[in-house]
Amino acid sequence: MTGDGSVTFTRNQGKVLTPTSQRLQPVTYTTGMAVLDQPNTLLAMENNTLLSSVDAGCTWKARGEIKGRHVALVPAGGDRAYAWDLDGGVSLATPAGVTPLTSPGVDLAGFAVDRRDSDHVRVADDLGRLYDSTDGGHTWTPIGVPGPPQGELTLVYTAAFDPSNVDHVVLGTMGTGAYATFDGGRTWTKSAGLGPGNNVNVFSGVISPAASDVVYVNGLNEAESNAGAPSQGRHIYKSTDGGRNFTPVVDQDSKVTLPNGPVMAADPRDPGAVYFVFGTYYQGYGTDIYKYNSNSRNVSVAHNPYDRVTSIAFHPQVPGLMYLGLAEER
């Protein structure tokens, strides 16, 4: 692969990563990755630089700058993607460059594009309120009500949108667990099964592209943590009813490390499989890419020497082809 080393790919779930022509230089975080509908076209965010590839990821070129904190990318049909960041910035990104759009004016926890109309986009803010745009991010309207009930002081860490239905969202919060909506935020259901206790942090999550009822989240149960549980209260939870109820399926142990908010990516073809990562530069450890398979109830792991993997995307036409955004912190 030709480029600055911020992106690689694997065909075997991370066991072997394709070598890059340059060594990734610190400090670099590849926070966004998007495989576009236009054949062989990809976009990535390296720090605040938009990169593009038009040869399936073999070569990469810089296309522009996007300001913001932790800029992510969401495919939007054709050769387009939306770029969004935690501070509320929104832009249109293509292989030709960057077009700034209007900010909703709030800090963001998630972003979605309607598959039926790429000008229809929706965001969730860090208090659990949804905002809608029907003109491609030029104007925004608040919709529904916030997920956490009024008077419940909390912060939304993440908003997982259903790739096939922007009305279906699962919020992960600080201390109050998760909330799911199926009607675009008009009503919310507090998720069950994250206990024992009521103080649960849900840091990251993903709704399966292969089955909307399947949701995976990463959480920390503080009651278990305070009680000295072997898992330290850290789990990957799975829901099979869209986020109404969860069951822990992966516990932290000597073989699996679950940090706060690992990158998570659901297999696009298999609703029973989800990938998540742990990485650190400390003592030159590198990164573990885990895969949970619900059919076998097994967690497999592939290790690499990079400090972290900070984004994952799948090729829509080539099963098993994963693109990885890398980080170098040393």
C-alpha positions as CSV (number, residue, x, y, z in Angstrom):
1,M,0.0,0.0,0.0
2,T,1.3,3.4,-1.0
3,G,0.7,6.3,1.4
4,D,1.8,7.6,4.8
5,G,1.0,4.3,6.6
6,S,-2.3,5.4,8.3
7,V,-4.5,2.8,6.5
8,T,-4.0,-0.9,5.9
9,F,-6.3,-3.9,5.1
10,T,-6.6,-7.5,6.0
11,R,-8.4,-10.5,4.4
12,N,-8.2,-12.8,7.4
13,Q,-9.7,-10.9,10.3
14,G,-6.5,-9.1,11.3
15,K,-4.1,-12.1,11.4
16,V,-2.0,-10.5,8.6
17,L,-2.0,-6.8,7.8
18,T,-0.9,-5.6,4.4
19,P,2.4,-3.8,4.6
20,T,2.5,0.0,3.9
21,S,5.1,1.8,1.9
22,Q,5.9,4.3,4.8
23,R,6.1,3.9,8.5
24,L,3.3,5.7,10.3
25,Q,4.7,8.7,12.2
26,P,3.6,9.9,15.6
27,V,1.3,11.4,16.7
28,T,-1.3,10.0,14.3
29,Y,-4.9,8.9,14.7
30,T,-7.0,7.6,11.8
31,T,-10.4,8.3,13.3
32,G,-12.6,7.8,10.2
33,M,-13.0,5.3,7.4
34,A,-15.6,5.0,4.7
35,V,-15.9,2.6,1.8
36,L,-18.0,4.4,-0.8
37,D,-20.6,3.1,-3.2
38,Q,-18.5,4.2,-6.1
39,P,-16.3,1.2,-7.0
40,N,-12.8,1.0,-5.4
41,T,-13.3,4.4,-3.7
42,L,-12.5,5.0,-0.1
43,L,-12.1,8.0,2.3
44,A,-10.2,8.2,5.6
45,M,-9.5,10.8,8.2
46,E,-5.9,11.0,9.4
47,N,-5.9,13.5,12.3
48,N,-7.7,16.4,10.5
49,T,-6.6,15.5,6.9
50,L,-9.0,13.9,4.5
51,L,-7.4,11.1,2.5
52,S,-8.9,9.4,-0.6
53,S,-8.1,6.2,-2.6
54,V,-9.6,5.3,-6.0
55,D,-7.9,1.9,-6.3
56,A,-9.5,0.0,-3.5
57,G,-7.0,1.3,-0.9
58,C,-3.7,0.6,-2.6
59,T,-2.7,4.3,-2.8
60,W,-3.8,7.3,-0.8
61,K,-3.7,11.0,-1.3
62,A,-4.5,14.0,0.9
63,R,-7.6,15.9,-0.3
64,G,-8.2,18.6,2.3
65,E,-8.5,19.6,5.9
66,I,-11.5,19.2,8.2
67,K,-11.4,20.9,11.6
68,G,-12.9,19.2,14.7
69,R,-12.3,16.8,17.5
70,H,-12.3,13.1,16.5
71,V,-13.7,13.4,12.9
72,A,-15.6,10.4,11.7
73,L,-17.0,9.5,8.2
74,V,-20.4,8.0,7.2
75,P,-20.9,6.9,3.5
76,A,-23.7,8.8,1.7
77,G,-24.1,7.1,-1.7
78,G,-22.0,7.5,-4.8
79,D,-18.6,9.1,-4.1
80,R,-19.9,11.0,-1.1
81,A,-19.5,10.7,2.7
82,Y,-20.5,13.0,5.6
83,A,-17.7,14.0,8.0
84,W,-18.8,14.8,11.6
85,D,-17.0,15.5,14.8
86,L,-17.7,15.5,18.5
87,D,-17.9,19.3,18.7
88,G,-20.7,19.4,16.2
89,G,-18.9,20.1,12.9
90,V,-20.4,18.6,9.7
91,S,-18.9,18.6,6.2
92,L,-19.4,16.8,2.9
93,A,-16.4,14.8,1.9
94,T,-15.6,13.4,-1.6
95,P,-12.4,12.3,-3.4
96,A,-12.4,15.9,-4.8
97,G,-12.2,17.6,-1.4
98,V,-14.3,19.0,1.4
99,T,-17.4,21.2,1.5
100,P,-18.3,22.6,5.0
101,L,-21.9,22.3,6.0
102,T,-24.0,23.8,8.8
103,S,-23.5,22.6,12.3
104,P,-26.5,21.6,14.3
105,G,-25.0,23.7,17.1
106,V,-24.6,20.9,19.6
107,D,-22.0,18.4,20.6
108,L,-22.6,15.1,18.8
109,A,-22.6,11.5,19.8
110,G,-23.7,9.9,16.5
111,F,-24.5,10.5,12.8
112,A,-26.7,8.6,10.3
113,V,-27.6,8.8,6.6
114,D,-30.9,7.6,5.3
115,R,-30.2,4.9,2.7
116,R,-33.3,5.9,0.8
117,D,-32.3,9.5,0.5
118,S,-28.7,10.6,1.2
119,D,-29.8,14.2,1.7
120,H,-31.7,13.0,4.8
121,V,-29.3,12.9,7.7
122,R,-29.8,12.6,11.4
123,V,-27.6,13.2,14.4
124,A,-27.8,12.6,18.2
125,D,-26.4,15.1,20.6
126,D,-24.6,14.4,23.9
127,L,-27.8,14.8,25.9
128,G,-29.7,12.3,23.8
129,R,-31.7,14.6,21.5
130,L,-32.1,13.9,17.8
131,Y,-31.8,16.5,15.0
132,D,-32.9,16.0,11.5
133,S,-31.8,17.5,8.1
134,T,-33.5,16.9,4.8
135,D,-31.3,19.1,2.7
136,G,-27.9,17.4,3.1
137,G,-26.9,19.1,6.4
138,H,-27.6,22.7,5.4
139,T,-30.4,23.2,8.0
140,W,-31.4,21.2,11.1
141,T,-34.5,20.6,13.2
142,P,-34.8,19.0,16.6
143,I,-37.1,16.1,16.7
144,G,-38.7,13.9,19.4
145,V,-37.6,14.1,23.0
146,P,-34.2,13.3,24.7
147,G,-33.6,9.7,25.4
148,P,-32.8,10.0,29.2
149,P,-35.8,11.2,31.1
150,Q,-36.1,14.9,32.0
151,G,-34.3,15.5,35.3
152,E,-31.9,12.5,34.9
153,L,-28.5,14.1,34.7
154,T,-26.3,12.1,32.4
155,L,-24.1,12.4,29.3
156,V,-24.5,10.4,26.1
157,Y,-21.3,8.7,25.2
158,T,-22.5,7.1,22.0
159,A,-25.5,6.9,19.6
160,A,-25.6,3.8,17.5
161,F,-27.9,4.2,14.5
162,D,-29.5,1.4,12.6
163,P,-27.8,1.4,9.1
164,S,-31.2,0.5,7.5
165,N,-33.5,2.7,9.5
166,V,-32.6,6.1,11.0
167,D,-35.6,6.0,13.3
168,H,-33.9,3.2,15.3
169,V,-31.2,4.5,17.6
170,V,-29.6,3.1,20.8
171,L,-28.0,5.6,23.1
172,G,-25.2,4.7,25.5
173,T,-24.9,6.9,28.6
174,M,-22.8,7.8,31.6
175,G,-24.1,5.9,34.5
176,T,-27.7,5.2,33.4
177,G,-27.2,2.4,30.9
178,A,-28.8,2.5,27.4
179,Y,-32.0,3.7,25.8
180,A,-33.6,2.6,22.5
181,T,-36.0,4.4,20.2
182,F,-37.8,2.9,17.2
183,D,-39.8,6.0,16.1
184,G,-37.2,8.7,15.7
185,G,-37.0,9.8,19.3
186,R,-40.7,10.3,19.9
187,T,-40.5,7.5,22.6
188,W,-37.6,5.8,24.3
189,T,-37.3,2.5,26.1
190,K,-34.7,2.1,28.9
191,S,-32.7,-1.0,28.2
192,A,-32.8,-3.9,30.6
193,G,-30.2,-6.6,31.3
194,L,-27.2,-4.4,31.9
195,G,-27.4,-5.0,35.7
196,P,-27.0,-5.8,38.5
197,G,-27.4,-2.3,39.9
198,N,-28.5,0.8,38.1
199,N,-25.1,2.5,37.6
200,V,-23.8,1.3,34.2
201,N,-21.7,3.2,31.7
202,V,-22.2,2.3,28.1
203,F,-19.3,3.7,26.1
204,S,-19.7,2.4,22.5
205,G,-22.1,0.4,20.5
206,V,-23.2,-0.8,17.0
207,I,-26.3,-2.1,15.4
208,S,-25.8,-5.0,13.0
209,P,-26.1,-4.1,9.3
210,A,-27.2,-7.7,8.7
211,A,-30.0,-7.8,11.3
212,S,-31.5,-4.7,12.9
213,D,-32.6,-6.5,16.0
214,V,-29.0,-7.3,16.9
215,V,-27.2,-4.7,18.9
216,Y,-23.8,-4.9,20.6
217,V,-22.6,-2.5,23.3
218,N,-19.5,-2.1,25.5
219,G,-20.2,-1.3,29.1
220,L,-18.9,-1.0,32.6
221,N,-21.1,-2.1,35.5
222,E,-20.0,-0.1,38.5
223,A,-21.7,-2.4,41.0
224,E,-19.7,-5.4,39.8
225,S,-16.6,-3.3,39.6
226,N,-16.9,-2.1,43.2
227,A,-17.7,-5.6,44.3
228,G,-14.4,-6.9,42.9
229,A,-15.9,-9.1,40.2
230,P,-13.4,-11.1,38.1
231,S,-14.5,-9.1,35.0
232,Q,-14.1,-5.8,36.9
233,G,-17.6,-5.2,35.6
234,R,-16.5,-4.9,32.0
235,H,-18.5,-6.6,29.3
236,I,-19.7,-6.7,25.7
237,Y,-23.4,-7.0,25.8
238,K,-25.7,-8.3,23.0
239,S,-29.4,-7.5,22.3
240,T,-31.6,-9.5,19.9
241,D,-34.6,-7.2,20.2
242,G,-33.2,-3.9,19.0
243,G,-31.8,-2.8,22.3
244,R,-34.7,-3.3,24.6
245,N,-32.9,-6.1,26.5
246,F,-29.2,-7.0,26.7
247,T,-27.2,-10.0,27.9
248,P,-23.5,-10.1,28.6
249,V,-21.7,-12.2,26.0
250,V,-18.0,-11.3,26.6
251,D,-16.4,-10.7,29.9
252,Q,-13.0,-9.1,30.5
253,D,-10.6,-11.8,31.7
254,S,-6.9,-12.7,31.3
255,K,-7.4,-13.2,27.5
256,V,-9.7,-10.3,26.7
257,T,-9.1,-6.6,27.7
258,L,-12.1,-4.3,27.4
259,P,-11.2,-0.6,27.7
260,N,-13.7,2.2,27.9
261,G,-15.2,2.6,24.5
262,P,-13.3,0.3,22.2
263,V,-13.8,0.6,18.4
264,M,-16.6,-1.8,17.6
265,A,-17.6,-3.0,14.1
266,A,-20.4,-5.5,13.4
267,D,-19.8,-8.0,10.6
268,P,-21.9,-6.7,7.6
269,R,-23.0,-10.3,6.6
270,D,-23.2,-12.2,9.9
271,P,-25.3,-10.7,12.7
272,G,-23.7,-13.2,15.1
273,A,-20.2,-11.6,14.7
274,V,-18.7,-8.4,16.1
275,Y,-15.2,-7.0,16.1
276,F,-13.7,-4.9,18.9
277,V,-10.2,-3.8,19.8
278,F,-7.7,-3.1,22.5
279,G,-4.4,-1.3,21.9
280,T,-1.7,0.6,23.7
281,Y,1.8,1.8,23.1
282,Y,2.7,1.1,26.7
283,Q,5.7,-1.3,26.8
284,G,5.3,-1.7,23.1
285,Y,2.2,-3.9,23.5
286,G,0.5,-3.2,20.2
287,T,-3.2,-4.0,19.3
288,D,-5.5,-7.0,19.7
289,I,-8.4,-7.3,17.2
290,Y,-11.0,-9.5,18.8
291,K,-13.9,-11.3,17.1
292,Y,-16.9,-12.6,19.0
293,N,-18.9,-15.3,17.3
294,S,-22.3,-15.9,18.9
295,N,-22.7,-19.3,17.3
296,S,-19.7,-20.8,18.9
297,R,-19.7,-18.3,21.8
298,N,-16.0,-18.0,21.1
299,V,-13.7,-14.9,21.1
300,S,-10.7,-15.1,18.7
301,V,-7.9,-12.6,18.7
302,A,-5.3,-11.4,16.2
303,H,-2.4,-9.3,17.4
304,N,-0.4,-6.6,15.5
305,P,2.4,-4.2,16.5
306,Y,0.5,-0.9,15.9
307,D,-0.3,1.3,18.9
308,R,-4.0,1.2,18.2
309,V,-6.6,0.5,15.5
310,T,-8.9,3.5,15.6
311,S,-11.4,2.8,12.8
312,I,-12.7,-0.3,10.9
313,A,-14.6,-0.5,7.6
314,F,-15.7,-3.5,5.5
315,H,-15.6,-3.8,1.7
316,P,-19.3,-4.1,0.6
317,Q,-18.6,-6.5,-2.3
318,V,-15.6,-8.5,-1.1
319,P,-16.4,-10.7,1.9
320,G,-13.7,-10.7,4.6
321,L,-11.9,-7.6,3.3
322,M,-11.5,-5.2,6.3
323,Y,-9.8,-1.8,6.2
324,L,-8.1,-0.6,9.3
325,G,-7.3,2.9,10.4
326,L,-4.2,3.0,12.5
327,A,-2.7,5.1,15.3
328,E,0.9,5.8,16.3
329,E,1.4,7.5,19.6
330,R,5.1,6.9,20.4
